[in-house]
Amino acid sequence: MFDTHCHLTFSQFAGRIDDVLFAARMAGVRGVICVGTTSGDCLAAQDLASRYPNVWFTAGVHPLHAHEPRDWSMISSVVAHRRCVAWGELGLDNHYTEPPAALQRTLLEEQLAFIESHTGSVSGASGPKPIVVHCRDAFDDLLAAFEHAPFPHDRYVFHCFTGTPDDARRVLDFGAWISFTGVVTFKNAPEVALAAKIVPADRLMVETDAPFLSPEPVRSVRPNEPKHVVHVARRLAELRGVEYELLEQQLDANAVRFFGVEPGTAEG
């Protein structure tokens, strides 16, 4: 299994990477994708992926950093690295009033244009690099923006899905993938659980978003770690009424297909 979205560069993991990855491996998690959130964070993620054969990374600027300077030349450099498997995370976050919505929209437009300018020169093992989407209370805005972008709809994944079943249907009708975190295990998130039942098996992924969102039954554990992604998968199997082992195989195949990671290198 893969933890398809975590933030191992964050301070909660400083000095602990070896232990965190070993614990993940012991839990059956054979690979993780460390997601970039700023220019500097992308560079740090590249460093991790260069040192650990079971770590890949992404390159992008998170909408909550829209008020900060970004170095597109740095991102241009790291996205060409062989271990960089996706753009992002990018998107919109309407849950917060800061940074202002206008700044977030400017960043989104700037970032999509930047990706378009690199489409011909940078690609993944399975075609154009996919795009990891941060969407919080912003389905209308983001789906409209992506409709006007020139990228294949099946190359987007809406990570950490926290919407309703109707939101999920709109994302699926658009053609994108959906990834679930520990939120799907929370008793106070029944609509997310309902949404998890309707996602086609071949467009489904799991993640931790570590160090955040520890799932049940380890919700009180801080920080969240990649090893806990197995709890998300087990909850999905329960909700969907399928055997855990079969769902695990499907999730594994999905991560490999979407991100183009090479299973043979996910060891060490």
Buried (B, 14 or more C-beta within 10 A) or exposed (E): BBBBBBBBBBEBBEEEBEEBBEBBBEBEBBBBBBBBBBBBBBBBBBBBBEEBBBBBBBBBBBBBBBEBEBBBEBBBBBBEBEBBBBBBBBBBBBEEEEBEBEBBBEBBEBBBEBBEEBEEEBEBEBEBBBBBBBBBBBBEBBBEBBEEBEBEBBBBBBBBBBBBBEBBBBBBEBEBBBBBBBBBBBEEBEBBBBBBEEBEBEBBBBBBBBBBBBBBEBBEEEBBBBBBBBBBBBBBBBBBEBEBEEBBEBBBEBBBEBBBBBEEEBEE
